[in-house]
Amino acid sequence: MSASVPISRRRFLRTLTLGACFYPAARTFASMGGEFGLHPLTPLLEAPPLLPAKPPVMLPPFHSATIGTPHLALTFDDGPHGALTPRLLDALAKRKVKATFYVIGRNVEMHPEIARRIVAEGHEIANHTWSHPSLSGLAAGRVAEELRRTHEIVLEVTGVRMTNLRPPYGAFNDRVRQVAFDGHGYDTIMWSVDPQDWKYRNSARVTRELVSGAAPGAVLLCHDIHKTTISAIPRVLEQLLARDFQFVTVARLMAMDKSGRQDSNLRPPGPKPGALPS
Ligand SMILES: [Zn+2]
């Protein structure tokens, strides 16, 4: 590559720079909603590869992080709820705790101001489908539609491009994960502590289960549509903060993970017949 031709030199430098971060760049693009058709790294194909490129592939579902510090993630599914989510946000703000909210699209449509407040107060907002079906029983097109509608309304209402999916009921298969990754670059997020707060509407029990399950790297599963859960949260926070736990969002916890989650062998994203337009 001749340095005497400025355009070639620029391309060389760009290739070198992008090549060095091929994988993160692709992941970032995907997380920004890079969908189908034009690939952001297409120019690289015009130059000989300078570095071995790691293809953008999705990682296995995330349940918890392997870390050496007392960080964990508190997550809330199924909201926003008109009365309970604001109460929860008050409790979190009072203790400067950040959480992750897996929102249902049709609830965001009903309560856009609460979705905006979730974001404005520094919490993570993530996708929990439009209508809360069991995704593993749906065809790929229906899965894509459930995710797309929620992705779009959250983007419209809050300006946030979500990066994670929690499948309702924890029900997923490889098809669901692939659609989520192809469409929006989503990671599939599960949990490591489940107090079954939807089943046991008992604040003392929910508190006990969350506090006893807390550990470095844990992902705690709650639902911000049950009064008993919202009533439990102040005590949960106080007990865990007293034990020096620090609450971070799921995206942050994943970034701290040292487990070296292995790439799956499913195909990388790309244009496919029947893919929804971006
Ligand atoms: Zn749910």
Residues whose N, C-alpha, C, O or C-beta is under 5 A from the ligand:
A	BS01	ZN	D77 D78 P168 Y169
